[in-house]
Amino acid sequence: MQYYVPVPIIWVSALAGAWITYYVLQALYNISPLHPLHKIPGPRLAAATYLPEFYHDIILGGRYTHAIKAMHEDYGPIVRINPWEIHCSDIAFADEIFALGGRKRDKPMHHINGSGVGTTNTFGAKEHDLHKTRRAPLAKMFSTGMIAQLEDEIHGFVTRLCDKLLAESGKGPIDVTTAYSCFTSDVIFTYCFGESNGFLQQTGWYPNFREPTLAMIKYTLVFKFFPFLVKLQGIAVWFLDYLPKDIAFVVRSLKVTIPQRAFATKEKLDAGIHFDRPTIFETLLKSDLKEEEKRPERLADEAITVTAAGTETTSWTLSVITFHLLDKPHLLDRLLTELRANIDDPRNLPRWTTLEKLPYLSAVIQEGLRLGYGVSGPIALEAPEEDLVYRGEFQKKPVEIVIPRGSAMAMSNFINHHNEAVFPDSHAFQPERWLDEHGGRNKSPEKWMMAFSKGPRACMGKNLALCELHLVLAALALRVLPRMSLYETTEKDVVYDYDMTVPMPVAESKGVRIMIE
C-alpha cells in the first residue's frame, strides 16, 4: 500500500524548514567572527537572537532592563544585549553616545518600532538630518522665551489644580498621579492646540489623558517585535465597537480624537483664526517645513508624541515627589520654610526663573526627576559616521572596546541614576545631594542627570517640564500638601519595577493615593 502526503503539507513543511534554517544560519552569523559586534562581551544567546529580550520584555513584562543590569555585573560596562545593540553602564560615556557637540546620531528601527507611532513624527525620524529638520520648528516653541509667554496660563492651571484638590476635602482617596496628569495634559493640549481638554474644570478626574497614554504604551514593547501591528491601528478604527475596551480606547484616542484636534487647528488657520499666543501646531503649519511635512496626517502623529510625552513623565515625577514629602515630613517642613520666606501669596507665585533660584525647591525637583527617570528603559542611538572607542575598567582591569559605526548603542536611566559612584545611596530620596555645604544649589551632579536625555535628540520639553514642576510644586507645598496624607500607599508604589517605556511600580500597586483633610 502506498501513502501520499498532500501537496499543501509538503509546501508548509518546506517553508517551515526553510524558515528555521534561515534563522539558525542568521543566529550562527550573529555570533561568528564575520559579525561586526562579535568582539563585544555578553551572553551568547543575546548575541545570537532576540529571544532573551523577547522573554524578559514580552513574557515577563518589561523586565529586560533588570537583565541588562545583571549582564553588566557579569561582563563589564559594555555588553551586547541583542544581535545589533550594545548597552553601556558607564555614565561617563553618555556624552559620546548621545553626541554632545553636534555629531550625527541616527535612531535604530528596533526602538522606533517600539514607540508605537511609526516614523512620520520627530521622535520616529531614523536619520539624523530628517530629525533635525522636523525638530527645528518644535524646538523653538520649547525655548525659555516661548515658555515664558505660556507661564501665566500654566499658573492658571496650577491654581485650578490646587482648588480642585482642596475641593476633595473629606471625600474618598484620590489617585494623585491621575490628578496631576489632568494638570499636565491641560497644559500641553493648550500649548499644542490653543485650548485644553477641560480636565481641571470637569467634576472628578475622569475622563483624562493618562488612561489612553498608558493604554498606548502598554503595547509598545509588543510593537518592537511585531511592528506590523502599528499599521493595524488604522484598520482597527472600523472595529471600535468590537474591540476590547482598553484597545478601543487607545485606538480612538490615537486615530480619532487627537487627529481631529490637529485637523481643527489647520482649519482655523485656513479660516484666518489666530490665537493671542502662538500654538505649537499653528507654528508648525506656518513654518518653512516642506508641504509634505505639513500633511494633517503627519501632524496628527506629531501631536500624539508631543501630548503623550508632555503628560505622563511630568505627572509621574510630581507623584514621586509628593510621596516622599508626605512620607518624610521633615523634607516638607524644610521646603515650606524656604517657600514661606520667599513667597507672600501662593496664588500669586514668582516667575519660574525666580523660583528655580530657590535651592531647596530645585533640589527636591532634581531628586524627583532622578527617581522618576523620565524614560526608564534603554534609549539607543547609532553613530553613522564614526567608530566610538570606550575606555574604562572592569574588576580593576583596563577595558578598551571599539564600537563600530552604525551600531546601536544604548543606556538606561534606571541604571544611570543608580550609579553609586555619582549618586551615593542612590535609592534614597535625598534632596541634600543637590546642595553644597552652605545650603546653596550644587549644580555639579546635574551633568550626570539623564531624565531629559542629552545631545541632539534630548527631550525638547525640558523647559516646559521644569517650569511646570517649579510652579506647581511651590503652590502644592504652600496650599495643599500640609492638608494631604498618604492613603494605603508605600514606597513600593513609586519604586521602579518594570518598563512600559516609562517606569512602572509593582503590578499590584493601586497608585499613589492620598486623602485631603
matplotlib code that plots the C-alpha trace (Angstrom):
import matplotlib.pyplot as plt

x = [0.0, 1.3, 0.8, 0.8, 1.5, -0.9, 1.0, -0.1, 1.5, 4.7, 4.8, 4.1, 6.8, 9.3, 8.5, 8.8, 12.1, 13.4, 12.3, 14.0, 17.2, 17.3, 17.1, 19.6, 22.0, 21.4, 22.0, 25.2, 26.3, 25.4, 28.0, 30.6, 33.8, 32.0, 29.6, 30.8, 29.9, 31.4, 34.1, 31.6, 31.2, 27.9, 25.7, 26.0, 22.2, 21.6, 24.2, 22.7, 19.0, 16.4, 15.0, 16.3, 14.9, 11.6, 11.4, 12.1, 10.1, 7.1, 6.8, 7.9, 6.7, 9.1, 11.9, 14.9, 16.5, 16.9, 18.5, 20.8, 21.9, 22.8, 24.8, 26.9, 27.7, 29.0, 30.6, 31.5, 30.5, 29.9, 27.7, 25.9, 22.2, 20.8, 22.4, 22.7, 22.7, 25.2, 24.5, 26.7, 26.5, 29.3, 27.6, 30.8, 30.4, 27.0, 28.4, 29.9, 26.7, 24.4, 26.8, 27.3, 28.9, 26.6, 27.8, 25.3, 23.2, 20.5, 17.8, 17.7, 14.5, 14.1, 13.5, 11.4, 9.1, 8.8, 7.4, 4.2, 3.7, 5.8, 8.3, 6.3, 6.9, 10.1, 10.6, 10.4, 12.8, 15.5, 18.1, 19.8, 19.2, 15.4, 15.1, 17.0, 14.6, 11.5, 12.8, 13.8, 10.3, 9.2, 12.4, 11.7, 8.4, 10.1, 12.7, 12.8, 11.4, 8.4, 7.7, 7.8, 4.9, 2.9, 3.8, 0.7, -1.6, 0.4, -0.1, -3.8, -3.8, -1.8, -4.4, -7.2, -5.4, -4.9, -8.5, -9.8, -7.7, -8.8, -12.5, -11.9, -11.5, -13.2, -14.0, -12.5, -8.9, -7.6, -5.1, -2.8, -1.0, -4.3, -4.9, -1.5, -2.0, -5.1, -2.9, -0.1, -2.4, -4.4, -1.1, 0.3, -3.0, -3.4, 0.0, -0.5, -4.0, -4.9, -7.4, -7.3, -9.3, -11.0, -9.9, -9.4, -12.8, -14.8, -16.4, -14.0, -10.8, -12.3, -12.0, -8.4, -5.5, -3.5, -5.6, -5.2, -1.5, -0.9, -3.1, -0.9, 2.5, 1.3, 1.7, 5.0, 7.2, 5.0, 5.3, 9.1, 8.9, 5.8, 6.0, 3.3, 0.7, 1.3, -0.2, -3.3, -4.3, -5.7, -7.8, -8.9, -10.8, -13.5, -14.0, -14.0, -17.3, -16.0, -12.5, -11.6, -12.3, -8.7, -7.6, -10.6, -9.8, -6.2, -7.2, -9.9, -7.5, -4.7, -6.7, -9.7, -9.5, -6.0, -6.1, -9.3, -7.6, -4.7, -7.1, -9.2, -6.0, -5.4, -9.0, -8.8, -5.5, -7.0, -10.0, -7.8, -8.5, -5.4, -4.8, -3.4, -0.3, 1.4, 0.5, 2.7, 0.7, -0.1, 3.6, 4.4, 1.8, 3.3, 7.0, 9.3, 8.9, 8.2, 4.5, 4.7, 5.9, 2.8, 0.2, -2.5, -1.9, 1.8, 1.0, -1.6, 1.2, 3.4, 0.6, 0.4, 4.0, 4.1, 0.9, 1.8, 5.4, 4.1, 1.6, 3.0, 6.6, 5.9, 2.9, 4.9, 7.8, 5.3, 3.8, 7.3, 8.0, 4.6, 5.1, 8.5, 7.4, 4.4, 6.4, 9.2, 7.6, 10.9, 11.6, 8.3, 9.0, 12.3, 10.7, 7.9, 10.4, 12.2, 9.0, 7.3, 10.4, 10.3, 6.6, 3.9, 0.9, 0.7, -1.9, 0.5, 3.7, 7.0, 8.2, 9.7, 13.2, 12.9, 11.6, 14.4, 16.9, 15.4, 18.0, 15.9, 12.9, 15.2, 16.9, 13.6, 12.7, 16.1, 15.7, 12.2, 13.5, 16.3, 14.0, 11.2, 13.8, 11.8, 12.2, 13.5, 14.4, 17.2, 17.5, 19.6, 21.3, 23.6, 26.8, 26.6, 29.9, 32.3, 33.6, 33.4, 36.2, 35.2, 38.0, 37.2, 37.8, 36.2, 37.2, 40.2, 41.5, 41.6, 38.9, 39.1, 36.4, 35.9, 32.2, 31.8, 29.9, 26.3, 25.9, 23.0, 24.4, 22.0, 21.9, 19.2, 18.2, 17.3, 20.9, 22.5, 20.5, 21.6, 25.3, 26.6, 29.8, 28.0, 24.8, 25.7, 22.9, 21.1, 17.8, 17.2, 15.3, 17.9, 17.4, 20.6, 22.7, 21.9, 23.0, 26.5, 27.9, 26.4, 22.9, 23.2, 22.5, 25.1, 24.9, 27.8, 25.6, 23.4, 26.0, 25.1, 21.3, 19.7, 15.9, 15.7, 18.5, 21.3, 22.5, 20.6, 17.8, 17.3, 13.8, 12.5, 10.1, 12.7, 12.0, 8.2, 8.5, 10.8, 8.5, 5.5, 7.4, 8.6, 5.2, 3.1, 5.3, 5.6, 1.8, 1.1, 3.5, 2.1, -1.6, -2.3, 0.4, 0.0, -3.6, -2.7, -1.9, -1.0, -3.7, -2.6, 0.5, 4.0, 7.4, 6.6, 4.0, 6.7, 9.7, 10.6, 9.7, 9.4, 9.4, 6.4, 8.7, 8.1, 8.9, 6.1, 5.8, 4.8, 1.8, -0.4, 0.1, -3.1, -1.2, -0.1, -3.3, -3.9, -6.6, -7.3, -8.2]
y = [0.0, 3.4, 6.6, 10.0, 13.2, 16.0, 18.7, 21.6, 19.8, 19.3, 23.0, 24.0, 21.7, 23.0, 26.6, 25.9, 24.1, 27.0, 29.5, 27.5, 27.1, 30.8, 31.8, 29.2, 30.4, 34.0, 33.2, 31.5, 34.5, 36.8, 35.0, 34.4, 36.5, 37.9, 39.9, 43.5, 43.1, 39.7, 41.1, 42.8, 40.8, 39.5, 36.3, 34.2, 33.7, 37.5, 38.0, 35.3, 36.1, 38.5, 35.7, 36.9, 40.4, 39.0, 36.7, 39.4, 42.2, 40.3, 37.1, 38.5, 42.0, 44.9, 43.4, 43.4, 46.4, 44.3, 41.5, 44.1, 45.3, 41.7, 41.4, 44.4, 42.8, 39.7, 41.1, 44.7, 48.2, 47.4, 44.4, 43.1, 42.8, 41.7, 40.9, 44.5, 46.5, 47.4, 48.7, 50.8, 51.2, 53.8, 57.1, 58.9, 57.6, 59.3, 62.3, 60.1, 58.0, 61.0, 63.1, 66.4, 68.8, 68.3, 65.0, 62.9, 60.3, 58.1, 56.1, 52.3, 51.0, 48.4, 51.4, 53.4, 50.3, 50.2, 53.8, 52.5, 55.7, 55.0, 57.1, 60.2, 62.2, 63.8, 61.1, 58.4, 60.0, 57.5, 59.7, 62.5, 65.1, 64.4, 64.5, 67.8, 69.3, 68.2, 69.2, 72.8, 74.4, 72.4, 73.2, 77.0, 76.5, 75.0, 77.7, 79.6, 82.7, 80.9, 79.1, 82.5, 83.5, 80.5, 80.9, 82.9, 80.2, 77.5, 79.5, 79.5, 75.7, 75.4, 77.4, 75.3, 72.1, 73.3, 74.5, 71.2, 69.1, 71.2, 70.7, 67.0, 67.7, 65.0, 62.8, 59.5, 58.7, 60.2, 58.7, 61.8, 60.8, 60.9, 64.3, 65.6, 64.2, 66.3, 69.3, 68.3, 67.3, 70.5, 72.5, 70.6, 70.5, 74.2, 74.8, 72.5, 73.5, 76.7, 75.2, 72.5, 69.3, 70.9, 68.1, 70.5, 72.1, 68.9, 67.2, 64.5, 63.3, 61.2, 61.2, 62.0, 61.6, 59.3, 56.3, 56.4, 57.2, 54.2, 52.1, 53.1, 52.5, 49.1, 47.7, 49.5, 46.5, 44.3, 46.7, 46.5, 42.8, 42.9, 46.4, 45.4, 45.7, 49.5, 49.7, 47.7, 50.7, 52.4, 49.4, 49.0, 52.3, 50.5, 47.9, 50.1, 48.7, 45.1, 45.6, 45.1, 48.3, 49.3, 48.6, 50.6, 53.4, 53.8, 53.4, 56.1, 58.4, 57.9, 57.7, 59.8, 62.3, 63.7, 63.8, 65.7, 68.4, 68.6, 68.9, 71.6, 73.7, 73.6, 74.6, 77.5, 78.7, 78.4, 80.4, 83.2, 82.4, 83.0, 82.7, 85.5, 83.4, 81.1, 77.4, 74.5, 73.3, 76.6, 77.3, 74.0, 74.8, 78.3, 77.0, 76.6, 72.8, 71.2, 70.9, 67.1, 67.5, 69.6, 67.0, 66.8, 63.0, 63.6, 66.4, 64.2, 61.7, 64.5, 65.6, 62.1, 62.0, 65.6, 65.3, 61.8, 62.9, 66.1, 64.3, 61.2, 61.8, 65.1, 63.8, 60.8, 62.9, 65.0, 61.8, 60.6, 63.9, 64.0, 60.6, 61.3, 64.7, 63.2, 60.1, 62.2, 65.3, 66.9, 67.3, 69.1, 71.3, 72.4, 73.1, 75.1, 77.1, 78.2, 78.9, 80.9, 83.1, 83.9, 83.8, 86.1, 84.9, 81.2, 82.4, 84.9, 83.0, 84.5, 83.7, 80.3, 82.0, 83.3, 80.0, 78.0, 80.0, 78.7, 75.9, 73.5, 73.7, 73.0, 70.2, 68.4, 68.7, 67.3, 64.4, 63.7, 63.8, 61.4, 58.8, 59.5, 58.6, 60.0, 57.0, 54.2, 51.5, 51.5, 54.6, 53.8, 55.8, 55.0, 56.8, 56.6, 58.4, 57.4, 54.5, 55.1, 54.0, 53.1, 53.2, 52.3, 49.4, 46.3, 44.3, 46.7, 45.8, 48.3, 47.9, 49.3, 48.4, 49.8, 50.2, 50.1, 52.9, 52.2, 50.1, 50.7, 52.0, 52.2, 53.5, 53.2, 55.9, 53.4, 52.1, 55.6, 57.2, 54.4, 54.6, 54.6, 56.4, 59.6, 59.2, 57.5, 55.7, 56.1, 54.5, 57.0, 60.3, 62.8, 66.4, 67.3, 65.7, 68.7, 71.3, 72.4, 72.6, 76.1, 75.0, 76.7, 74.9, 72.4, 72.0, 69.6, 66.4, 67.7, 66.6, 63.0, 63.6, 61.8, 62.4, 64.6, 62.7, 64.6, 65.7, 66.4, 64.0, 65.2, 65.9, 69.1, 69.7, 70.2, 73.9, 73.3, 70.5, 72.5, 75.5, 73.3, 71.5, 74.7, 76.4, 73.5, 72.2, 75.6, 76.0, 72.5, 72.7, 76.0, 75.3, 71.5, 69.2, 70.3, 69.0, 65.9, 62.5, 59.1, 56.5, 52.9, 53.9, 52.7, 53.2, 50.2, 52.3, 54.7, 52.4, 51.3, 47.6, 47.3, 49.2, 50.4, 52.9, 54.9, 53.4, 51.4, 50.2, 46.6, 45.3, 45.1, 48.8, 50.8, 54.0, 56.9, 57.5, 60.5, 62.0, 65.7, 66.8]
z = [0.0, -0.9, 1.1, -0.4, 1.5, 0.4, -1.6, 0.7, 3.7, 1.7, 0.9, 4.5, 5.8, 3.2, 4.1, 7.8, 7.3, 5.2, 7.9, 10.6, 8.5, 7.8, 11.5, 12.6, 9.9, 11.0, 14.6, 13.7, 11.7, 14.6, 16.9, 14.1, 13.5, 10.5, 12.6, 13.4, 17.0, 17.6, 20.0, 22.3, 25.5, 26.6, 26.8, 23.6, 23.4, 23.5, 20.7, 18.6, 18.8, 20.2, 22.4, 25.8, 25.1, 24.0, 27.0, 29.6, 27.9, 26.5, 28.6, 31.9, 31.1, 30.7, 32.7, 30.3, 32.0, 35.1, 33.0, 31.4, 34.8, 35.7, 32.4, 33.3, 36.7, 34.9, 31.7, 32.4, 31.4, 27.7, 26.8, 23.7, 24.6, 21.2, 17.8, 16.8, 20.0, 22.7, 26.2, 28.3, 32.1, 32.4, 32.8, 31.9, 28.3, 27.9, 26.1, 23.4, 22.9, 22.9, 20.8, 22.6, 20.1, 17.2, 15.8, 13.9, 15.6, 13.9, 15.7, 15.4, 13.8, 16.7, 19.0, 16.5, 16.2, 20.0, 20.1, 18.5, 16.5, 13.4, 11.5, 10.5, 13.6, 15.0, 17.6, 14.9, 12.4, 11.9, 10.0, 11.9, 9.2, 9.0, 12.7, 12.8, 10.1, 12.0, 15.4, 14.5, 14.5, 17.5, 19.5, 19.0, 20.8, 23.8, 24.3, 27.6, 25.8, 24.4, 27.7, 29.4, 27.2, 28.3, 32.0, 33.0, 31.6, 33.4, 36.6, 36.0, 35.6, 38.8, 40.7, 39.3, 40.3, 43.8, 44.1, 42.7, 45.1, 48.1, 47.0, 47.6, 51.4, 53.5, 50.5, 49.4, 48.3, 45.1, 42.7, 42.8, 39.6, 37.7, 39.2, 38.2, 34.7, 34.3, 35.0, 32.7, 29.8, 30.1, 29.8, 26.8, 24.9, 25.4, 24.1, 21.2, 20.0, 21.8, 24.2, 26.9, 27.3, 30.4, 32.7, 35.6, 35.1, 35.0, 38.0, 39.2, 37.5, 34.7, 31.7, 31.5, 29.0, 31.3, 30.6, 26.8, 27.2, 29.5, 27.2, 24.3, 25.9, 27.3, 23.8, 22.8, 23.7, 21.6, 18.7, 19.0, 17.9, 15.8, 14.0, 11.5, 14.4, 14.4, 10.9, 12.0, 14.2, 11.2, 10.3, 13.9, 13.7, 11.8, 14.5, 17.6, 18.8, 18.7, 20.3, 24.0, 25.9, 26.6, 23.0, 21.6, 24.0, 22.7, 19.0, 19.4, 21.1, 18.6, 15.4, 16.1, 19.0, 18.6, 14.8, 15.0, 17.1, 14.6, 11.7, 13.5, 14.0, 10.3, 9.5, 11.9, 10.4, 6.9, 8.0, 9.3, 13.0, 15.2, 19.0, 21.1, 21.7, 19.2, 19.5, 18.6, 15.7, 14.2, 14.3, 12.5, 9.8, 9.3, 9.4, 6.5, 6.6, 3.2, 2.4, 2.7, 6.3, 7.0, 5.9, 8.6, 8.9, 9.8, 12.2, 13.9, 14.5, 15.8, 18.1, 19.6, 20.6, 21.9, 24.0, 25.4, 26.3, 27.9, 30.1, 31.7, 32.7, 34.5, 36.4, 37.5, 38.7, 40.7, 42.2, 43.3, 44.9, 46.6, 48.1, 49.6, 51.0, 52.7, 53.8, 55.2, 56.9, 57.7, 54.0, 53.5, 56.6, 55.2, 51.8, 53.4, 55.4, 52.2, 50.3, 53.0, 53.3, 49.6, 48.6, 50.2, 48.2, 47.0, 44.5, 43.0, 42.5, 41.4, 37.9, 37.1, 36.6, 40.2, 41.7, 40.2, 42.2, 45.4, 46.3, 48.2, 45.9, 43.0, 44.9, 45.6, 41.9, 40.8, 43.2, 41.9, 38.3, 39.2, 40.8, 38.2, 35.5, 32.5, 30.2, 32.3, 29.7, 27.1, 24.9, 21.8, 19.1, 16.2, 15.2, 11.3, 10.6, 13.4, 15.4, 19.1, 21.5, 25.0, 27.7, 31.2, 33.6, 34.9, 38.0, 38.3, 34.8, 31.9, 29.2, 25.7, 23.2, 19.7, 18.8, 15.0, 13.3, 12.7, 15.8, 18.1, 21.5, 24.5, 28.0, 30.6, 33.0, 35.7, 35.6, 35.2, 38.1, 40.4, 39.7, 43.3, 42.2, 41.3, 43.4, 46.7, 48.5, 45.1, 46.1, 48.9, 48.2, 49.4, 48.1, 50.0, 47.4, 45.2, 47.8, 48.7, 52.3, 52.7, 51.6, 48.2, 44.9, 43.8, 40.1, 39.7, 39.9, 37.1, 34.5, 35.4, 35.1, 32.2, 32.9, 29.8, 27.9, 26.1, 22.8, 19.5, 20.4, 24.0, 25.3, 23.7, 26.5, 29.3, 29.8, 29.9, 32.4, 34.7, 34.5, 35.4, 38.2, 39.9, 39.7, 40.7, 43.5, 45.1, 45.0, 46.2, 49.1, 50.3, 49.7, 49.6, 50.9, 54.5, 54.3, 52.3, 53.7, 52.1, 51.9, 51.8, 49.8, 50.5, 48.8, 46.5, 44.8, 43.5, 43.2, 39.6, 39.0, 35.2, 31.9, 29.8, 28.1, 31.3, 34.8, 36.4, 40.0, 41.0, 39.1, 42.2, 43.0, 43.2, 42.6, 44.8, 46.7, 49.1, 51.3, 51.7, 55.3]

ax = plt.figure().add_subplot(projection="3d")
ax.plot(x, y, z, "-o")
ax.set_aspect("equal")
plt.show()
